[in-house]
Structures are given as C-alpha cells and as structure tokens.
C-alpha cells in the first residue's frame, strides 16, 4: 500500500521487511549500507514504492513486495514433484491445497528421491534458480554399493558422458563407508532429469538412496520429512544474490 503519491519512507519499508526498528534502519541508511535501484542512499526521507523498488542492504536483496511466499519442503519418497496429478497420486500440491497464494515448485525430484524442494510465487526468482545459465548448485547425499575406487571423485569432476551430453560434478566427498554401503556427497549445477542417478549408474554405482540436502545457499538441515517451513529473510536474500538479483 502506497503511503502517498511519493511512496513510503525507506526506513519504514526496511523495518516492515524485518531489518530492525525504524531507528536501526535509519542508522543503516546513514552508514551508506542501503541501496535503492542500484543507487546508495545516505540521506533520510527518501520514499520508495515497496512493490517495485529493488532494495539491498549490505549487498543483499531485501524482499519488500507484498504477497510473495517462499517455502522449503522436505519432499518424502513417493511424493510427485507436481502441483497436481490427474491420477490422484500424492503430490506437492496436496500440501498447499487451499492456500490463497498460487505456489509452484522450483525444480524437480523424482518420486524415489527425498529432500529439499522450494515452493514460491516469485516467478523471476524461480526462473533464474532453474535456468542453467545461473549455475545454481544442488547438493545431494547418495548411498551406493561399495567399495568405490579412489579416483571416483576425480572421474566425476572430470565429466561423465551420458546419452544427452557430458555432465560434471562440481565437487565430490566420501562421507562414510560401512561394509558395502558407501555414502557420498555430490554437488552439481546440472538440472537434467535423474542426473545424479544416471551419473552414478554410469560409473558402476547405482544409487540405493538419494536425498537433496541443499539448493544454492538454502540447506535442508534437520527439517523433518514431509514438512514445510517458510524461508528466512537471509535465505531469501541469499537466493537473490545467487542469481544476481
């Protein structure tokens, strides 16, 4: 809601966005830590339209537009990465049915994979998070049958040639090894269908269990399976930063 034709005072917009009290936000402005539409603001009294202004504090985007929703879901095995299903199968949309805000999921996980999915109604951010040119990383924990060769990480980082092209892991880590069960962590910025399963299948280690633990800077952490939570202000800002917004 616009306060008048000139907009709302910047410190009030920042306070409403959770950046602290109005006085604390005035201090941020005085210190030159706030920019609006690419221009640093140091004087008090500037008015902005929170629906259209692009505001950063310490280089981090602050979401000020009303009506945007950002959620993290720990998708369970068996749930479809879809907002509806004509056959009535369990899907992500079942969890947000009845909400006023029309949400959509960012990226996909196959039904047999659990882990982090983002849901939002911010179309530009969602587009950038999924577009390959922005190279937003995804982190996975994969349980495979071992033992694994010492050079497995080197091979995955060098690139695996699949039927739809070469794919490289950004990083590889051996997390644990017990008997013939090996847990590895893979980080990729690829978004092709079943890419982790296909990579590991190609090198002779079919996936037994797979969990996505992070999308860019947002971590799954201890979030329980099947539960939704709102993203924090810092998480939203870090997603904007990851895609150059």
CORKA-V128054 format. One record per pair of residues at least 24 apart in sequence whose ideal C-beta (glycine too) atoms are under 7 Angstrom apart, sorted by the first residue. I is the first residue (numbers start at 0). J is the second residue. If there is no record, write none. Layout:
# CORKA-V128054
I	J
I	J
This chain:
# CORKA-V128054
1	48
5	46
6	46
6	47
6	48
7	46
7	47
7	49
8	44
8	46
9	33
9	35
9	40
9	45
9	47
10	43
12	47
12	49
12	63
13	61
16	61
16	62
16	63
17	232
18	56
18	61
27	56
32	56
32	57
59	236
59	240
60	236
60	239
60	240
60	244
61	236
62	235
66	100
67	120
67	121
68	100
68	102
68	119
68	120
69	119
69	121
69	229
69	230
69	235
70	118
70	119
70	227
70	228
70	229
70	230
71	115
71	117
71	217
71	222
71	228
71	230
72	116
72	118
72	227
73	113
73	114
73	115
73	219
73	222
73	223
73	224
73	225
73	226
74	108
74	113
74	114
74	116
75	113
75	224
75	225
76	111
76	113
77	110
78	110
79	110
80	104
80	107
80	108
80	116
91	116
94	227
105	129
106	190
108	211
109	193
112	209
112	211
113	210
113	224
114	210
114	211
114	212
114	219
115	211
115	212
115	213
115	214
115	217
115	219
117	214
117	217
124	238
124	239
124	242
124	244
127	242
127	244
128	238
128	242
129	190
131	190
133	242
134	188
135	188
135	214
135	215
135	241
135	242
136	169
136	186
136	187
136	188
136	215
137	187
137	211
137	213
137	214
138	184
138	186
138	211
138	212
138	213
139	185
139	195
139	209
139	210
139	211
139	212
140	174
140	182
140	184
140	210
140	212
141	183
141	185
141	195
141	199
141	206
141	209
142	180
142	182
142	207
142	208
143	181
143	183
143	199
143	204
143	205
143	206
143	207
144	179
144	204
144	205
144	207
145	176
145	179
145	180
145	181
146	181
147	181
147	204
151	202
154	202
155	198
159	198
159	201
159	202
161	197
161	201
163	191
166	194
166	198
215	241
216	241
